[in-house]
Each structure stands twice: as C-alpha cells, then as structure tokens.
Amino acid sequence: MVCLEDGIVACGFRKFSGHVERLIPDARFCFVSTHHARSLMRVLTGKTGSGGQMDTDAVDEIARGLADSDLLGFSCMSGYADLTKLVIARVREINPACMIIWGGIHPIIHPEDAILAEVDAICTGEGEFAFEQFYESWKAGGDYTATPNFWFKKGDEVTRNGFLPLQTSEDMETLAFARHGGEEFLYKPGKGFQDLTLHDRLLSNGLGFNTVWSIGCPFKCTYCGNTKFIENDVGYRKLRHPSARYAVAEIKAAMTAQPYLSTVCFHDDSFMAIPYDQLAEFAEIWREEVGIPFAVYGVIPNYVRQDKLQVLTWGGMNRIRMGVQSGSKRILDFYQRPTPPEDVLAASKVCAEFAPRYHIPPAYDIIVDNPIELREDVVETLELVYAFGRPFTLNIFSLKAIPNTRLEENLREQGVDIEEISDNYVNIPPRWGNMVLYLLVVMRPPRWLFDWLLKRVRASSEEQPLYPFSALILRGFYLLKRAIDHLRHLDFTTIPGYPGYVAWKIGLVKFWWKRGIPKMDKPARPIRHRRETLVEVVEVA
C-alpha cells in the first residue's frame, strides 16, 4: 500500500491500512511526501506545497521501490493524481503482471479520470469491506470483477459496479484501529523507501495525532468533495461514528505506539453536529482515560453551541477550526453553503469566550481569490473578519476547484479558465485584500484606518499591484502570533521537529497542561438540551 500526499498524516489511508493489515499481515505500507524541505522563505511566502510535482528520476525511483509487489494499492487526493498516474505507469512498465488498484479520494470524486490510468481497478466507495471481498476472491483465483464499490478494467473494457451500503455505526465498531505504529516506509529522494523514523514523524506531525471519529456531512458545499460522496449515496449526509469508547480506545492504542503524542486533532467534517449526549459521554471518557488536549477541526458555524463547547472544553478540548469561507452572502450562495454571515459572526462570539483562557485562539478558514468575486464581496468578507470575536487566527486558502465537483462546473459555466486558478491553494498572491486579512489576525485597526485600507481593496479579477515585500512582513507577524498562541499552551501540533519532543521528554508539556492551563468546571446539563438534540438530528438527517 502506498499513499502519495503532502505529508504522512493521511487519516483515511491509515484507517484503511489497519483493516488491510488484519487481512494481510505481511503487507508493506509506504508514504510518498512531496515536501521534503520547508525553508523559512517558503513558509513566509506560503509556498509550502509542491502540488504533487516530482521529476522523472524521482518517479522512476519510487516505482522501482514498489514494482516487486504482486498486489499494489495506491491512495491520493486529487492534487496528487497526476503524480500517481506517472508512478503507476512506470510500475506497469517494470512489472506488467502486478495487480494495481487505485483508491482514496480521487477515484471516488473523479472515477472517469482515475480509470484511464494504467490500473486494473479503482475503488469508488468506502474501501474496507469492499477490499475484503475483492481480496478473498482474488486470492482464491475467483471472479473478483463483480465486487461492489469497484470499477475493473481489462484492455479497453471497463466494468462499473454499484455500491455497497454505507458502513453503519455498528459496522465501524468492528473495524481495526487506524495504523499508527509498526514498520512503515517513507520515500526519500536519492535513497528510495527508507524506514519511517521518529524524526520523520516529528517533522510531519509534531506531537500531534490526526484522526477522525465521525463520517458524513449535512451540507453540500460545491467546493467540497463530499458532494460526490452524497451523489453516490445520500446517506452520506447523515453522521455515522463508532462509540465514544471505541474512539478513546483507538487513541490509547496510538499513544502506546507513540507515547510522545500530546494533542489529538479530529478532522471530522461536522464534529459539532453530533448530539450533546454523545459529546458529553465522549468528554467524560476522554477526561478519565486519555487526559491530553484535543482539537476539533471541521466545525460548521450552524452547530456551534455554548453548551457543547463547555462540555468538550471540560473534557480536554483546547482548539477549534471552523469553516467560514466568505463574508459575502452572494458568494456563500454560490458555494451553496447555508450559513449566513450573521450566524458565522454569532458563532465567532461564542468561540471567543473560551480563548485564550482555555483555548488556543480558534482558526477560521477563508477562501480568497475567487474569480467571480466582486470588490463588494471581498469587502464584505473583510468586514465580517473585522467584527469577529477576538482572539482568532485564519487559515487562508486560494480557491482551487477540485476536478469533477459542482464548483468546477459552475466556474466553467461562468467562463472561468480553471487552469488559470492557482494550482496550489496555500500559495496566497500578495494582493492588498489578502494582506488585510493577515493584518486582522494580528490586530484590529481603528475604524478610520480600516476604512482607509478598504478603499484600496480590489477583486482578484481586477488589475491591481502586488505587494510581495509587505506581504512577507505581514505574514511573518501573522505566523509569529500563531506560534506564540500555540507556545502559550505548549501545543506542538503546528510546530514540527524536535523542540516539542524535548519539551515532552523532560515532562514540561504534561506539567503545563496539568498545572499551567486553567481548567473549566464541569458544566451542568443544559436545560434546553433535549429539544436541541432533536433539532440537530433532523438537520443532520
């Protein structure tokens, strides 16, 4: 099994790998990371991703390290699809007899593209149970080409099979834990696949552990790959997850394999949409049996409730990340995101109540450089951020259309040249409006100054000067503030390398979490709890 992505986090790949290891104990698990070095200048300019680009020699070296397999599985996101195709083609040249399967996000979102690669099959749905069916049939020499959740190719003929029912919460309870220990391999240029070391893990994840508890999202935002999942099965809009006890047991197993883990980051699409009772149970077990902080990503503003934040903070939550995307109602409607700006603002005020006393300042995702934005849309986004409850930080992304999504279709309908949109969503052009976003993270300027700054804002499609030097300075202050915010909590999830490991080794991280960070008292059961839970179930379903 090999994962080609920007790092070794790969939550889905690791979860699938745990199931594969149960079926095939001698399977090898390999990673190809496209960021082998991040210079200070690249970090300051935001050019930290390579977009899945490697030279011919590297592709050949990767392929030769994999080509001796009888069965080879690939996984990647769409940004790394072209690189994956090159590696697959080279493996096929070296070993034509190898059975090659491509799974992960890209074949689900764009199967018509993935099947054109030199593969024997692609996995177009949830992989664990489907792969088990395929493998048992393939190993026995049977006809595996009817396996659901798969497309199979023989010559020019493609067999497109239907889908298995989505995994239920009970099914998820039976799955193996995500694989976060044991023998793993990382591609290193000029050296081939080498043992994945502690240094590699620290460089990629710091002291953080990345996972998911729940699957599913009630929204159908056009920029998100979830829209294709929902097209395949509308049941994907309903949340599914194993028990809180299972989730905690998985974390405890990971901490046994990597005892330095000091923060767990949940990358669920809609963690806060889980009903209060289940979150309260999770917080109780977490506090008693894990006892380290955790962060919740993928928070939807519609589901931000003070009672939920209180019980999770009491349990150990120290940070949230919330999707905002835009402050313009017009652009939010374009994204089909049913969260009006006033609800986003209200959610930010609730989140601000917990930072910096209990939480690292919340991080809000913003999408910039949308070619259909007008100047008024950019200004409305800046006005919303200006009004946010403080403190906060921003994750700023240039718009990138995932292939075969509704967003790509909508942009093409509006005459946008998709190829002209930045191929690297973290490469933020130094436009005036983008610089103001960085400034707003660091400080809230006086209103008269903010009004003056707004006068110079232009839409990304308008001709305007660029300010690379000023952007470098502002981004430097922005990153410095983020680093200080995390260091105040001795959180090393975004600060990679050995400094955090040393702080953990001497006991400083644990001491600071236990003694240096204020703890919230256990909240009382909310009076309106039962009614709110019923509303949430209706919204999710």
N, C-alpha and C positions, 0 to 999 in steps of 0.2 A: 504494500500500500504506500502511495506517495502523495503528499499534499504540496501543491505549488501555490504559495501565498506570500504575503509580505509579513513574515514572522512565523512563530511556531505556536500561536495561540490556538487557532483552528478548533473552536469548540465542537462544531458538528463532526469534523473529521475524527477528533479524539473520542467522541461518544461512539461513533460507528466503529472505530478501531477496537474499543473494548469488546464489542459484540463479535468482531472478526476474530479476535484473539481467543475467544471462547470456542469458536468453531475450528480455528486453525492455530493451534498453539505455537507452531514454528514460523508464523508469518513475520515478515520484517516490516517495520514502519519507518518511513523516510520523509524528510521535510526538505523543501527547496525554498529558501528565503531569498527574496530579491533585495534586501537591504543589509548588506554585509558591513557597511561602514556609514556612519552618520556624522559628518563633520559639523563643527559648530556653525559654519556658514550655511550649510544646508538646513540645519534646524532653524536658524534665524530667518531664513528666506522662505521656509515652509516647503522646500523641495526635498522631502524626506522619503518619497516613494519613487520607484523606478517604473511603475506601470507595467511590470512583468516583462521587461526587456533584458535579454541576455545575448551575448554574441554567439557565433556558430560554434566556437570551440567549447564554450560552456554547455551548450545544448548537447553536443556530442559526448562530453564528459558525463553529464547527467544520464544520458541514455545508456551509455556503456555500463554505468553502475547499476542499472535496473534490468538490462536486457536478458540476464540469465534466468529470469523468472518464467515459470510455467503459466502463472496467472498473475496479472498485474493490474492493480486498480489505481486510478488517478482521481484526485479531487481538487477543485479550484473554484474560485469566484470568477465572474465574467471578466474582470480586469486582467486576469492571467490566462484567459482562454487561448490567445494566440501563442503564448509561450508553451502551453500544454500541448497544443497541436504539433508544434515543432518537435517537442520531445517524443511524443507518441510516434510521429512519422519516422524519426531516427531509430527508435526502438524497433519498429516494424522492419526497417531495413536490416538491422543487425540480427534480429531473431523473428523471422516471419511466422514461426509456429506459436509464439507467445499469445495467450488469450488476454486481450486488453479490454478493460471496462473503464468507462469514464462516468463518475458520479459527482455529487456535490451540487452547488447552487447553479452553475452554468447549464448543465444538461437539463435541469428542471425548468429553468427560465427560458432557455432557447434550445430545445432538443433538435430542431431542424438544422441548426448550425453545428451542434456537437456531433451529430451522427455523420457529418461529412468528413470528420477526422478519420485517421487510419485505425479505427476501433472495431471490435467485434460486437460491442454492446454499450449502451448508455443506460444509466439508471435515472428515471424520470420522476421518481417519487421518494417517499421515505424508504431508506435503504436496508434497515436491519433485517426485517422479516423477509423482504423480497430477496435480498442477497442470500439468506439462509436457504430459501427454496432453490434458487439458482445453483448454489454451490453443491448442495446434496445431489441434485440431478446431474450436474457437470461431472462431479467426482465419480458417480456411478456409471457414467457413459450414456446417460439417458438423453431424452429430447428436452433440453432446457429452454427452447425458444418460445415456449408459451408462458414463461414466468411473468407474472404481472409486475407493474412498475418498471418494466424494461422495454427498450427497443433493441432489436438484434439486426445485424447487417451481414449478409453473405453476398459478396460481389456487389451488384447494383440493387439487390433486393433487400428491402427493409421491412421487418415485422414490427408493427407498432401494437404493443399490448396495452390493455387497460390498467386500471389502478386497483390496488388493494384498498380495503377500508383503512382510514386513518387509524393510527395507534390510539387506543383508549388510555385513560389514566391507569387502568388496571394492567394493560399491556406494558406500559412504560415502567411499571413497578418491577417487571420481570427482567428488564434489560440489564446488561452488565454496566458497571460504573464506567465513566469516561476513563480512557487510558492516559495516565499522567506519570507513569513510572516505568521501570524495566528498561530493556535495551531499545534505543531509538537512534536514528542516524540523521545527520544534517549535512547537506551538500555544502562544501567549501571550495571555492574556485582554485583550481590547480591541484587539489588534494582529493577530489571525489567525495564520496559519502564517508563521513567520519562519525565516531560515537558522539552523540549529543551530550555535552558536558554541563556541569553546573554553571560554568562561565556563560555558555550559550543560553541557558535558561534565564540567568540573571540579566543578560544583555537584552533579552526579548521581553521578559515579563516582570523584571524586578522581583519584589517579594509578593507579587500578586498571583492569584489563581483565577482563571477565567472559565466560566461555565454558564449553563442555563438551567433553570428549574422548569419553567413553563414554555409551551409552544403554542403559537396562534396569535392572531391579532384581529380585533374587531373592525379595524379600518382598512380601506382600500386605496391608500395614497398612491398616486400614479407613478411616483419616482421609486417606489419600493418593489423589490422582487416578490414580496408576499402576494401581490396581485395575481401573479401566475399560479402560485400555490392555491389561491382561492378559486381561480378559474378551473383548476383540476378537481377541486373538492371544496364546496362552500363551507364544509365543516371546519375548514382551517380558520374560520373567523371565531370559532369558539375555543376558549383556553382549555388546554389539557396539560396535566402535570402529575407526576407521581406524588406520593405523600410527603409531608414535611419530614417525616422520619427517614424516608429514603434519601431525600436531598441532603440531609445532615450527615447520614452515613457515608454518602459519596465524598463529602468534604473531609470527613475524618479519615477516610482511606487515602485521599490525596495528601493530607498532612502527615500521614505515616510515611509515604513515599518521599515527600519533600517537607521536612519538618520546619523549614525556614518560612513557609508560607504565612503571611501576616495580614493579608486582606483578600477577601473573595469578591470578585466582580461578576455580578449576574447580568448577562447580556440579553435577557428576555425582551421580547418586543413590547409587552404590556404587563409587567410585573404588578403594577399598582391596580390593575383591573381584577386581580384575584380578590375574592370576597374577604372581608375583615376577619371573620372567624379563622379562616385558613392562614392568613398572615399572622394573626395573634398566636396560633399554635406554632407556626414556624419560628416566631420570635422567641417564644418560651423555650423550645427545644434548643434553638441556636445558643441562647444565653447560657443555658445549663451545660451543654455538651461541647460547644465549639469555643466560644469565648474570645473570638477575634473579630475585628470590624468587618463589615461587608458593605459593598456599594451596589446600588441598583441602577442599571442603565435602561434605556428604552422606556422611560416614563412618559406616558401620554397625559397632557395637561388636564384633560377631561376627568381623569381618575385621581387627581391629586386631592387628598382629603387630609385634614389635620389629624384626625384620629388614627389613620393608617400610618402617617409619618411618625406620630408619637409612639405607637406600639413597636414599630420597626426600629426606631431610634433607641428605645429602651432595650430592644433585643441586641443591638450592636451596629445598626446601620450608621455609616458616617459620611455618606456622599450619595447624591443622585445625579443622573444625567437625563435631561428632558428634551424632547424634540419640539422645536418652535418653528423653524424653517423660514418663516416670514412674518412681518407685522402687517402685511397688506391683505385685506380680505379678498381682493381680486386674485392675488397670487395663490392664496390658500385655496380658493375655489378652483383655480387652475390645477392645483395639486390634488384636488378632491379630498382635502383634509378638513373634516368637520369640527374644527376648533377655532372659534372666532378670537380675534386678538384680545378682547376683554377677558375671556376665560384664561388665556395664556398669562395675562397680567395678574389676574387674581391668583393663579397657581404660583407665580413667582413670589408673590407676597407671602403665601403660606410657607414656601420653601425657605424664604429669608428668615423666618422665625427661628430656624434651627442652626443657622450659621452666623458667626463662626464658633459659637459656644460648643455645640455638639457635633456639627458637621463641617467638613471641608466645604467651601462655597460651591453651590450647585453649578453644574455645567449645562448650558443650553446650546443646542445645535441650531445653527443658522446656515441657510443655503444662499450664496451670493452668486453674482454673475449670470443670472438667468436672462437669456437674450430677449425674452418677451416683456421683461420688466420695464416700466416707465420710471421716469425720475420720481414721480409721486409714490410709487411702490417702494423704492429704496428709502425715501424719506420716512415713510410710514414705519418701515422696519426699524430705522434708527430711532424714531420717536418712541416706539414700543420698548426698545432696549434701554433707552434713556430713563423710562419710567419704571423699569424693573425694580423689584425689591432687592436691596443690596445686603451683603456682597454676592457676587456671582462671577462666573467666567463663561467664556464662549468657546464652542468648537465650531470653527468657521470652515465651510466647505464650498468650493466652486461647484456649480451644477454640472453633473455628468449624467447622461442618460444611459441607464442600463439597457442593453440591447433587448428588443422584443417586449418591452414594457409599454404600458399605455402612455407614459411620458414621452418616450421616443416617438410614438405615433402622433401624439398631439403636437410635438415640436415640428415634426416634418410637415404636418398639415398647415402650420403657421409659416412655413417657408424657411425654417431654420436649418442650416447646414450642420448636421450632427457632428461631422468630422472636425468642424472648427471649434467645437466646445472642448475645453481643456481635457486632455486625456489623463490628468492627474488631479483628483478632486481636492487634494491638500495643497496644491500649488496655487496660492492666492495672489492674483495680479495686484500690484501696488496702486490701485485706484483710490481716489480720495474717500469714497464711501466706505471701502474696506478698512482704510486706516482709521476712520472714525470709530468703527466697531472695536478695533484694538484699544483705542483711547478710552472708550466707555467701560471696558473691563477694568482699566487701571484707576479711573476716576470719573465722577460725574461733574462735568464742567459747569460753570454758572450758565444760567439760561441765555444770557446775552451772547456768551461765547459759543454756545451750542447753536444758536440761531445763525451766527456768522458762519460756522462750519457747514451747516446745512445748505447755505446758499451756493456752495461750491460743489455740491453733490450732483453727480450725473448718473444716468442709467448706464449699465455696462455696454450697451449697444451704441452709445453716443461717443463721438470723438472727444477725447479728453487727455490731458497729460498724465503721465505716470510718475510716481514719486518713490523710486526704489530705495534711496538712502533714508528718507523719512520713514518709510515702511519698515526698514531694517531696525531703526531705533525704536519705533513704537512696538514692533513685535518683540524686541528684546525686553522692554519693560513688561509687556504682557506675559512673556514666558517667565520672567523673574518673579512676578506676582504669583503666578501659578505654582512655581517651585516653593516659594515661601509659604503659601497656603498649605501645601502638602507637608512641608517640613514641620510646620507648627503642630501637625498631628502625627509626625514621624511616619507618614504614609509613603511607601516606596513603590507604588504601582506604576507611577508615571516617571519615576526617576530610576533608570536602569543601572545595572552594574553592581560592583562590589560594595559601595558605601552602605547601602541598606543591609546587605548581608552581614557586614561587620557590626552594624548597629544591632542587628538581631542576635548575632553571636555573643555579644557581651551582655545581652539581656536588656538593652536600652529600649528597644521597640516595645517589648511586653510591659516593661515598667511604666513607660509613658502612657500606653493605652489604659493600664490599670489605675495609675495614680495621677497622671498629668492631664487627662481629658475629663471634663465634668461628665457625670452620668445622669441621665434623666430618671426620675422616679417612675415606677410602674404606673401607667395611666389607668384610670377607671374605665370600665366598659362603657362605651358611648351610648347615650340614651336612644339616639336615632338609629342605632346600629342595624336592627333587623330590617327596617324599611330601606336603608341604603343598600344593604346586601341584595335585596330583591330587585331593586332598580339596576344594580350592576349586572346581575345575571341576565336580565332582559337585554341590556345594552350589548353584552358580550355575545349572547346567542344570536 
